[in-house]
Amino acid sequence: MCATKVATHTRTKGSAVSEEADPFRGRCRRIISHIKDKMTVDPKTYILYLARWQLSTPILALVLIGLSSISKWNAVVIANLVGGLIFFWVDRIIFSFKTKQN
């Protein structure tokens, strides 16, 4: 929505358009700013998350090996449910750490 409005917005050379005159431009800037704020990540939290991601692979592989006697699709669904039950709590702990901002 924002890109379409900004792309079709025409202005004459040398004229400046304020956010009041073009509310879509102001909204787009606020949305982009909000996204940039949410994209900043503490490196320590990110490293913990990547370590957790690596740990999930062997754990889920063990679940799949244990479920090898049932159909592959059922085993995958059950393994993902087990992973969700375990790693929801791990992720919650990782992302609940308070980071120091300079």
C-alpha positions in Angstrom: 0.0 0.0 0.0 2.7 2.5 1.0 5.0 1.7 -1.9 2.2 2.1 -4.5 1.2 5.5 -3.1 4.7 6.8 -2.8 5.6 5.5 -6.3 2.5 7.1 -7.9 3.1 10.4 -6.0 4.2 13.1 -8.3 5.7 16.5 -7.3 7.1 19.3 -9.2 10.8 20.0 -9.2 11.9 21.8 -6.1 8.7 21.4 -4.2 8.7 19.6 -0.8 5.7 17.7 0.4 5.1 17.6 4.2 3.7 14.6 6.0 0.5 16.7 6.7 0.1 17.2 2.9 0.7 13.5 2.1 -0.4 11.4 5.1 0.6 8.2 3.2 4.2 9.3 3.1 4.3 9.9 6.8 2.6 6.6 7.5 5.2 4.8 5.4 8.0 6.5 7.2 6.6 5.5 10.6 6.1 1.9 9.4 9.6 1.6 8.1 11.0 3.2 11.3 9.0 0.7 13.4 10.3 -2.2 11.4 13.9 -1.0 11.7 13.5 -0.7 15.5 12.2 -4.3 15.7 15.0 -5.6 13.5 17.8 -4.7 15.9 19.0 -7.7 17.8 21.4 -8.2 20.6 24.3 -10.3 19.3 24.4 -12.5 22.5 20.7 -13.2 22.2 21.1 -14.1 18.6 24.1 -16.5 19.3 22.0 -18.2 22.0 19.2 -18.6 19.6 21.5 -20.1 16.9 22.9 -22.5 19.5 19.3 -23.5 20.4 18.5 -24.0 16.8 21.5 -26.4 16.4 20.4 -28.3 19.5 17.0 -28.9 18.1 18.2 -31.0 15.2 19.7 -33.9 17.1 16.8 -33.9 19.6 14.2 -34.0 16.8 16.2 -36.7 15.0 16.1 -38.9 18.1 12.3 -38.4 18.2 12.0 -39.4 14.5 14.2 -42.4 15.1 12.0 -43.4 18.0 8.9 -43.0 15.8 10.3 -44.9 12.8 7.7 -47.7 13.2 4.9 -45.3 12.2 4.2 -43.5 8.9 6.7 -40.8 8.0 4.1 -38.0 8.0 2.7 -38.9 11.4 6.3 -39.1 12.8 7.1 -35.7 11.4 3.9 -34.2 12.9 4.6 -35.7 16.3 8.3 -34.7 16.2 7.3 -31.1 15.5 4.8 -31.1 18.3 7.5 -32.5 20.7 9.9 -29.8 19.4 7.3 -27.1 20.0 6.6 -28.4 23.5 10.3 -28.3 24.4 11.7 -25.3 22.5 8.8 -22.9 23.3 10.1 -22.8 26.8 13.8 -22.5 25.8 13.0 -19.7 23.4 11.0 -17.9 26.1 14.0 -18.1 28.4 16.4 -16.9 25.7 14.2 -13.9 24.7 13.4 -12.9 28.2 16.9 -11.9 29.0 17.3 -8.2 29.5 20.1 -6.8 27.4 22.2 -3.8 28.3 21.8 -1.0 25.8 24.7 1.6 25.6 
